[in-house]
């Protein structure tokens, strides 16, 4: 899912009670909900296919789910201790006043932050599992991909439900703190119910599409994909494998499901140029990630231009979910296949580079991460000083006169230097 969704889930978990009376818990939840996406920064210094092969692996796998929460909780405690060393209390009186403020002024505790850290970090791969991109839960022990095919990667309905719950919880905290967590909990429950309905519809939809294909005279021979589309929960993009390609279509959930079949696209893996391109490292990296790969080959000036794409993300040639290689054909008079040279080009010059395309696509993710960091900083920042007791420091005569004028008792805090 997108990083705004991850951030909203972290904030909703905090409002639902995980951040209650735990210093730095809100910041921990916001950071932890996005922390596994640290692997997204590989796009800044690696080529597109290598980044695709690395993404949603190590930092989303079972080993990271054990290590990352512990590191996050330790880092938050270390940050808290560093800030306190740089801002020591000036007097015992100030230390007592700090105890009368919000709990964010209390020291962060490692054990108290473990639960928010684990909850937020674990929520990330579970959400990423819901879309067609997939996640490798068992990494680094296994590179198997798991796909939920449940939600589009950007789902505004989940945003709205979570944002509304967070807002109502914060408003309720000012009026009735005891009931402040209820709206956030309801929002999380509604979002979970929505996900469950979408997951069941995708699961049932695969059987509906297979039966409709057989009734229409097609021969589905392998996997069936029922993929969510943006904004409209009742529409699905469909495709299924036939003997030498993929058949695309659509599924519309009305009182009676309506299935329509559209174009057929050949896999095109039998071309010798494709076999040569698949031996190249960028193609091998791309195929680690690709779920429904297919190939287009065109020949220009003695070379074969091979483009591999993933049918999950149909679109124009040169899209982000693709990789292109230039395979020179054997030159005239050069019969020996050993002298054949294979070059790699991520994109035709006329179409721009694959890395640049992916980098533009990821700018929104980095912006969301920056927003998360800003929210975390705001949650860490101490609240404005608001003493419950009017404090007079080291001036008993003044305190006594004020107490007599207001007819109130005096609380005396005294301590000895030994």
Secondary structure, 3 states (H helix, E strand, C coil): CCHHHHHHHHHHHHHHHHCCCCCCHHHHHHHHHHHHHHHHHHHHCCCHHHHHHHCCCHHHCHHHHHHHHHHHHHHHHHHHHHHHHHCCCCCHHHHHHHHCCCHHHCCCCHHHHHHHHHHHHHHHHHHHCCCCCCECCCCCCCCCCECCCCCCCCCHHHHHHHHHHHHHHHHHHHHCHHHCHHHHHHHHHHHHHHHHHHHHHHHHHHHHHHHHHHHCCCCCCCCEEEEECCCCCCEEEEEEEECCEEEEEEEECCCCCEEEEEEEEECCCCCHHHHHHCCCHHHHHHHHHCCCEEEEEEEECCEEEEEEEEHHHCCCCCCCCEEEEEEECCCCCCCCHHHCCEEECCCCHHHCCHHHHHHHHHHHHHHHHHHHHHHHHHHHCCCCCCCCCCCCCCCHHHHHHHHHHHCCCCCCCCCCCC
